[in-house]
Amino acid sequence: VNILKLSLLLLLVAPTLLLKADDWPTWRGANGNGLSNEKNIPENWSMEENVTWKVKLPGPGNSSPVVAKGKIFVTQAIENGKQRALLCFDRRTGDKLWERVTSFPDKEPTHKTNPFCSASPATNGKLVVVTLGSAGMIAYDFEGKEVWRRKDLGPERHLWGTASSPVPYGKTFIQYRGPGPLVFMLSLDAATGETVWKRDLP
């Protein structure tokens, strides 16, 4: 599937596999190595073969879907990045359960191959956290209720755009911010969004 096309499709494997499938809570999976513990998965793929459902998304994107507790979360940039969204789908049926949109009218650079909102969501099983570039970071519960929002992290500016994804770690989420006027690593309390620690980087 070419996720850079407007006709982007989200594909899932057969229902019998969904009953046993591991969650995939962050970019590159639970262990951060891009490997799954699943066995006996399909080896052949097409637009029809081994596909349970398809969903056409509203725009292009580079982020990876994450999966937890029967739900799939994926980010999208709409209206050329002026609207940045988190979408939630039912893992079994593909039905869209909810969508939350953050407006960001300011212009920021990116490359044509890297649409806005390219960072993957991350979840600790209770909350799903998204970083939306210069629009900040937001945490939602699994029903789509906003739990906290950080708009004070400063702009991110780079000609290639940004795509650094949050990482759940214990009771926190770790986030790299940059490039931009400020470059730093940040740890946020998962429940409140408050800063646990921050380290400036050269």
VENMO-V346662 format. One record per pair of residues at least 24 apart in sequence whose C-alpha atoms are under 10 Angstrom apart, sorted by the first residue. I is the first residue (numbers start at 0). J is the second residue. Records with the same first field share a line. If there is no record, write none. Layout:
BEGIN
I: J / J
END
This chain:
BEGIN
0: 44 / 45 / 46
1: 59 / 60 / 61
2: 56 / 58 / 59 / 60 / 61 / 62 / 63
3: 58 / 59 / 60 / 61 / 111 / 112 / 113 / 114
4: 56 / 58 / 59 / 60
5: 55 / 56 / 57 / 58 / 59 / 60
6: 54 / 55 / 56 / 57 / 58 / 59
7: 53 / 54 / 55 / 56 / 57 / 58 / 59 / 60
8: 46 / 52 / 53 / 54 / 55 / 56 / 57 / 59
9: 50 / 52 / 53 / 54 / 55 / 56 / 64 / 71 / 73 / 93
10: 44 / 45 / 46 / 47 / 49 / 50 / 51 / 52 / 53 / 54 / 55 / 93
11: 49 / 50 / 51 / 52 / 53 / 54 / 90 / 91 / 92 / 93
12: 40 / 41 / 44 / 48 / 49 / 50 / 51 / 52 / 91
13: 40 / 41 / 48 / 49 / 50 / 51 / 52 / 91
14: 49 / 50 / 51 / 52 / 90 / 91 / 92
16: 40 / 41
17: 51 / 69 / 90 / 91
18: 69 / 91
20: 66 / 69
21: 66 / 67 / 68
22: 65 / 66 / 67 / 68 / 69 / 70 / 71 / 124
23: 63 / 64 / 65 / 66 / 67 / 68 / 71 / 121 / 122
24: 64 / 65 / 66 / 67 / 68 / 71 / 72 / 119 / 120 / 121 / 122 / 123 / 124 / 127 / 166 / 167
25: 63 / 64 / 65 / 66 / 67 / 72 / 119 / 120 / 121 / 122 / 123 / 127 / 128 / 164 / 165 / 166 / 167
26: 62 / 63 / 64 / 65 / 118 / 119 / 120 / 121 / 122 / 163 / 164 / 165 / 166
27: 63 / 64 / 65 / 119
28: 63 / 65 / 66 / 121
29: 65 / 121 / 122 / 123 / 166 / 167
31: 166
51: 91 / 92 / 93
52: 90 / 91 / 92 / 93 / 94
53: 92 / 93 / 94
54: 88 / 93 / 94 / 95
56: 86
57: 84
58: 114
59: 112 / 113 / 114 / 115 / 116 / 117
60: 112 / 113 / 114 / 115 / 116 / 117 / 118 / 119
61: 112 / 113 / 114 / 115 / 116 / 117 / 118 / 119 / 162
62: 113 / 114 / 115 / 116 / 117 / 118 / 119 / 120 / 162 / 163 / 164
63: 117 / 118 / 119 / 120 / 121 / 164
64: 119 / 120 / 121
65: 119 / 120 / 121 / 122 / 127
66: 90 / 120 / 121 / 122 / 124
67: 121 / 122 / 123 / 124 / 125 / 126 / 127 / 141
68: 124 / 125 / 141
70: 94 / 95 / 96 / 141
71: 95 / 96 / 120
72: 97 / 98 / 119 / 120 / 121 / 122 / 127 / 128 / 129 / 141
73: 98 / 116 / 117 / 118 / 119 / 120 / 121 / 129
74: 98 / 99 / 100 / 115 / 116 / 117 / 118 / 119 / 120 / 129 / 130 / 131
75: 100 / 114 / 115 / 116 / 117 / 118 / 119 / 131
76: 100 / 101 / 114 / 115 / 116 / 117 / 131
77: 102 / 114 / 115 / 116
78: 102 / 104
79: 104 / 106 / 114 / 115
80: 104 / 105 / 106 / 107 / 114 / 115 / 116 / 131
81: 105 / 106 / 115 / 134
82: 115 / 116 / 131 / 134
83: 115 / 116 / 117 / 130 / 131 / 132 / 134
84: 116 / 129 / 131
85: 116 / 119 / 120 / 127 / 128 / 129 / 131 / 137 / 139 / 143
86: 143
87: 141 / 142 / 143
96: 141 / 142 / 143
97: 141 / 142 / 143 / 144
98: 143
99: 139 / 143 / 144 / 145
101: 131 / 134 / 135 / 137
102: 134
103: 131 / 132 / 133 / 134 / 135
104: 134
105: 133 / 134
106: 133
107: 132 / 133 / 154 / 155 / 156 / 157 / 158 / 160
108: 155 / 156 / 157 / 158 / 159 / 160 / 161
109: 156 / 157 / 158 / 159 / 160 / 161
110: 157 / 158 / 159 / 160 / 161
111: 158 / 159 / 160
112: 159 / 160
113: 158 / 159 / 160 / 161 / 162
114: 159 / 160 / 161 / 162
115: 160 / 161 / 162
116: 160 / 161 / 162 / 163
117: 160 / 161 / 162 / 163 / 164
118: 161 / 162 / 163 / 164 / 165
119: 162 / 163 / 164 / 165 / 166
120: 164 / 165 / 166
121: 164 / 165 / 166 / 167 / 172
122: 165 / 166 / 167 / 172 / 189
123: 166 / 167 / 168 / 169 / 170 / 171 / 172 / 189
124: 167
125: 189 / 190
126: 167 / 189 / 190
127: 165 / 167 / 189
128: 164 / 165 / 166 / 167 / 172 / 189 / 192
129: 164 / 165
130: 161 / 162 / 163 / 164 / 165 / 174 / 175 / 176
131: 155 / 161 / 162 / 163 / 164
132: 156 / 160 / 161 / 162 / 163 / 164 / 176 / 177
133: 161 / 176 / 177 / 179
135: 176
136: 165 / 174 / 192
137: 192
138: 189 / 190 / 191 / 192
146: 189 / 190 / 191 / 192
147: 189 / 190 / 191 / 192 / 193
148: 191 / 192 / 193
149: 187 / 192 / 193 / 194
152: 176 / 181 / 182 / 183 / 185
153: 177 / 179 / 180 / 181 / 182
154: 178 / 179 / 180 / 181 / 182
155: 179 / 180 / 181 / 182
156: 180 / 181
171: 195
173: 197
175: 200
176: 200
END
